[in-house]
Amino acid sequence: MKLSLIIDEVKDYAFITLGVLFYCVGFCVFMLPYEFTPGGMTGVSAIIYYATGFPSQYSYFIINAALLALGLKILGFKYFTKTIYAIFMITFFIGVIQELIRQPDGSFPLVCGDQRFMAAVIGACIEGMALALVFVNNGSTGGTDIIAAIVNKYKNVSMAGVLMFLDFVIVSSSFLLFHDWSKVVMGYCILIVSMLTLDYAMTSATQSVQFTIISDKFDVIGKKINEELNRGCTVLYGEGFYSKADRRVLIVMARRRESPAIFRLIKHIDPNAFVSQTKVVGVYGEGFDHIKS
């Protein structure tokens, strides 16, 4: 294995570790003390804890171990390498964090006091950002992800649809324990906020833009973009449909934050240039992100 690949793998595991640590902080500090039920297997372990007092890290590990055994048989070991690591780390961090924050009487502190909705939103945001950190680095937290992957293999059903259905069932099942619809609704809010945060964080982490520039001074613009912004340009050869004149079209890929500088540069060189900017979710290659295996 090349050194660069080894370094990339080490970085992946480091960020996955950081992601699951933050995820466990959100779960232990903001979910368990307020008896919230998040989605996924942490939600199942939370319900078991609320009903029996059985430590959530152990029920989380036992359930995931059973799912992993099934998943390994159906999907193979390679698919679950980082998932196995994440499950062990979540089990470890949940136990450690609970012991760190547990009060002498055995209860957990209410960090937001009686502001339950604030605790739910903060916890959901932390979990969403943490999951984004895990997913961006090609990781997984197991649990319902394993079930969704197995269903997706045999049925023409999207993994996202399966995950949403399972999360809905898990959160709704908390009503059987608490007989309190307000806690169920709070669980739905946590799902929505965490999913929106997850989507925003993942999109922001890889969001770039593409510029299409048509100008008689394309060569000057391209040279300045190369020299001042250190971005490559691609020249396409085109023809004006009406004028039949030869045209040169510059294609430039850049980070979203570089957009104002590119616009200023184009305006300074050719105020009459025709420019379009398009958002792209991810760009992979030199100067951008690496393709994940």
Protein Blocks (a to p, Z undefined) as FASTA:
>chain_A
ZZklmmmmmmmmmmmmmmmmmmmmmmmmmmmmnopacehjklmmmmmmmmnopafklmmm
mmmmmmmmmmmmmnojklmmmmmmmmmmmmmmmmmmmmmmpcfkopacdfkljalklmmm
mmmmmmmmmmmmmmmnopaeejjlmmmmmmmmmpccdfklmmmmmmmmmmmmmmmmnopa
klmmmmmmmmmmmmmmmmmmmmmmmgccddddddfklmmmmmmmmmmnopacdddddddf
klopacddddddddfklmmmmmmmmmmmmmmbccdddddfbdcdehiacddZZ
